[in-house]
Amino acid sequence: MLRNADPRSFSAVYVVCGSTDMRLGIDSLAAIIQTRYKLPIFKPESLFLFCGRRANKIKGLLWEGDGFLLLTKRVETGHFTWPRNSHKARQISSQQFDWLMKGFAIDPVIRISQPEKTA
């Protein structure tokens, strides 16, 4: 479902960087969003994505206006490229969401540099 979801159908998509205990359910994940990150969880069509330590499973928490929907996606081979170096929740674009669902990194690997001289 997440792979085929139209990223534009979500009002906002947030990635919770770092790793999250994948045993947590709706109430615990919602509490993390509210208390740790101070983000509005009751905004319709807001999707919050969490990833475990092994990065082969993600959970999504989606407020649909009348209740939460808890989504889980586990890949059988490979893993998700998840931002691990930060303990924040960051909003990602629809393009980055599409990249994530296809197995690509959401951050560019090639960086722009300003060389001082040529070789």
Secondary structure, DSSP 8 states (H G I E B T S, - for coil): -TTTS-GGGSSEEEEE-S---TT--HHHHHHIIIIIS---TTSTTEEEEEE-TTSSEEEEEEE-SSSEEEEEEE-SSS------S--SEEEE-HHHHHHHHTT--SS-SS-----SS--
